[in-house]
Amino acid sequence: MSIDGKIDCFGDICPVPLIKLERALKTMIPGDSVILVTDHSCVPESVADRFESAHINVDSDEVMNGVWEITVTKRLLD
């Protein structure tokens, strides 16, 4: 898996990270991945709830106390 970009959402509260991610997903093709970096604890769950569908994988990791990296991958169509 290659990472095709990073979305910096430090200081952004919902729904701003979701909107930024929606914009990125529109330009992504199946197999592309992007990392969203956030410092708000509600964002990983909001992203998973909104985007974890049949064709999008969401993987969240708290990389340091209070900082999350959320990897979003557009899956290949079956």
C-alpha positions as protocol buffer text, in pm:
chain_id: "A"
residue {
  index: 1
  type: MET
  ca { x: 0 y: 0 z: 0 }
}
residue {
  index: 2
  type: SER
  ca { x: 135 y: 339 z: -91 }
}
residue {
  index: 3
  type: ILE
  ca { x: 22 y: 658 z: 79 }
}
residue {
  index: 4
  type: ASP
  ca { x: -81 y: 922 z: -172 }
}
residue {
  index: 5
  type: GLY
  ca { x: -111 y: 1218 z: 60 }
}
residue {
  index: 6
  type: LYS
  ca { x: -158 y: 1360 z: 406 }
}
residue {
  index: 7
  type: ILE
  ca { x: -441 y: 1578 z: 532 }
}
residue {
  index: 8
  type: ASP
  ca { x: -345 y: 1802 z: 825 }
}
residue {
  index: 9
  type: CYS
  ca { x: -644 y: 1857 z: 1052 }
}
residue {
  index: 10
  type: PHE
  ca { x: -465 y: 1982 z: 1364 }
}
residue {
  index: 11
  type: GLY
  ca { x: -702 y: 2216 z: 1544 }
}
residue {
  index: 12
  type: ASP
  ca { x: -995 y: 2130 z: 1315 }
}
residue {
  index: 13
  type: ILE
  ca { x: -1312 y: 2011 z: 1484 }
}
residue {
  index: 14
  type: CYS
  ca { x: -1592 y: 1811 z: 1323 }
}
residue {
  index: 15
  type: PRO
  ca { x: -1718 y: 1836 z: 1057 }
}
residue {
  index: 16
  type: VAL
  ca { x: -1409 y: 2004 z: 903 }
}
residue {
  index: 17
  type: PRO
  ca { x: -1195 y: 1684 z: 888 }
}
residue {
  index: 18
  type: LEU
  ca { x: -1486 y: 1497 z: 729 }
}
residue {
  index: 19
  type: ILE
  ca { x: -1526 y: 1767 z: 465 }
}
residue {
  index: 20
  type: LYS
  ca { x: -1152 y: 1767 z: 387 }
}
residue {
  index: 21
  type: LEU
  ca { x: -1158 y: 1388 z: 358 }
}
residue {
  index: 22
  type: GLU
  ca { x: -1464 y: 1394 z: 131 }
}
residue {
  index: 23
  type: ARG
  ca { x: -1281 y: 1631 z: -103 }
}
residue {
  index: 24
  type: ALA
  ca { x: -975 y: 1404 z: -110 }
}
residue {
  index: 25
  type: LEU
  ca { x: -1184 y: 1092 z: -175 }
}
residue {
  index: 26
  type: LYS
  ca { x: -1338 y: 1254 z: -484 }
}
residue {
  index: 27
  type: THR
  ca { x: -994 y: 1270 z: -646 }
}
residue {
  index: 28
  type: MET
  ca { x: -878 y: 924 z: -535 }
}
residue {
  index: 29
  type: ILE
  ca { x: -896 y: 612 z: -747 }
}
residue {
  index: 30
  type: PRO
  ca { x: -932 y: 258 z: -609 }
}
residue {
  index: 31
  type: GLY
  ca { x: -609 y: 155 z: -437 }
}
residue {
  index: 32
  type: ASP
  ca { x: -518 y: 511 z: -331 }
}
residue {
  index: 33
  type: SER
  ca { x: -465 y: 591 z: 36 }
}
residue {
  index: 34
  type: VAL
  ca { x: -447 y: 911 z: 235 }
}
residue {
  index: 35
  type: ILE
  ca { x: -357 y: 981 z: 599 }
}
residue {
  index: 36
  type: LEU
  ca { x: -562 y: 1228 z: 798 }
}
residue {
  index: 37
  type: VAL
  ca { x: -378 y: 1362 z: 1105 }
}
residue {
  index: 38
  type: THR
  ca { x: -587 y: 1504 z: 1388 }
}
residue {
  index: 39
  type: ASP
  ca { x: -564 y: 1609 z: 1750 }
}
residue {
  index: 40
  type: HIS
  ca { x: -935 y: 1577 z: 1832 }
}
residue {
  index: 41
  type: SER
  ca { x: -1050 y: 1250 z: 1986 }
}
residue {
  index: 42
  type: CYS
  ca { x: -1394 y: 1251 z: 1819 }
}
residue {
  index: 43
  type: VAL
  ca { x: -1254 y: 1255 z: 1464 }
}
residue {
  index: 44
  type: PRO
  ca { x: -1141 y: 887 z: 1436 }
}
residue {
  index: 45
  type: GLU
  ca { x: -1486 y: 760 z: 1531 }
}
residue {
  index: 46
  type: SER
  ca { x: -1660 y: 1018 z: 1310 }
}
residue {
  index: 47
  type: VAL
  ca { x: -1446 y: 921 z: 1010 }
}
residue {
  index: 48
  type: ALA
  ca { x: -1506 y: 550 z: 1068 }
}
residue {
  index: 49
  type: ASP
  ca { x: -1882 y: 602 z: 1102 }
}
residue {
  index: 50
  type: ARG
  ca { x: -1904 y: 821 z: 791 }
}
residue {
  index: 51
  type: PHE
  ca { x: -1663 y: 654 z: 549 }
}
residue {
  index: 52
  type: GLU
  ca { x: -1625 y: 288 z: 641 }
}
residue {
  index: 53
  type: SER
  ca { x: -1834 y: 148 z: 358 }
}
residue {
  index: 54
  type: ALA
  ca { x: -1815 y: -132 z: 107 }
}
residue {
  index: 55
  type: HIS
  ca { x: -1539 y: 45 z: -88 }
}
residue {
  index: 56
  type: ILE
  ca { x: -1342 y: 241 z: 176 }
}
residue {
  index: 57
  type: ASN
  ca { x: -1113 y: 105 z: 449 }
}
residue {
  index: 58
  type: VAL
  ca { x: -1052 y: 315 z: 760 }
}
residue {
  index: 59
  type: ASP
  ca { x: -767 y: 238 z: 1001 }
}
residue {
  index: 60
  type: SER
  ca { x: -701 y: 464 z: 1299 }
}
residue {
  index: 61
  type: ASP
  ca { x: -393 y: 472 z: 1522 }
}
residue {
  index: 62
  type: GLU
  ca { x: -314 y: 699 z: 1815 }
}
residue {
  index: 63
  type: VAL
  ca { x: 52 y: 767 z: 1729 }
}
residue {
  index: 64
  type: MET
  ca { x: 115 y: 972 z: 2042 }
}
residue {
  index: 65
  type: ASN
  ca { x: -99 y: 1088 z: 2329 }
}
residue {
  index: 66
  type: GLY
  ca { x: -379 y: 1292 z: 2173 }
}
residue {
  index: 67
  type: VAL
  ca { x: -265 y: 1262 z: 1809 }
}
residue {
  index: 68
  type: TRP
  ca { x: -429 y: 1021 z: 1565 }
}
residue {
  index: 69
  type: GLU
  ca { x: -335 y: 914 z: 1215 }
}
residue {
  index: 70
  type: ILE
  ca { x: -632 y: 782 z: 1022 }
}
residue {
  index: 71
  type: THR
  ca { x: -544 y: 592 z: 705 }
}
residue {
  index: 72
  type: VAL
  ca { x: -825 y: 588 z: 451 }
}
residue {
  index: 73
  type: THR
  ca { x: -793 y: 358 z: 149 }
}
residue {
  index: 74
  type: LYS
  ca { x: -1029 y: 346 z: -145 }
}
residue {
  index: 75
  type: ARG
  ca { x: -1076 y: -26 z: -212 }
}
residue {
  index: 76
  type: LEU
  ca { x: -1070 y: -186 z: -551 }
}
residue {
  index: 77
  type: LEU
  ca { x: -1418 y: -262 z: -679 }
}
residue {
  index: 78
  type: ASP
  ca { x: -1521 y: -628 z: -658 }
}
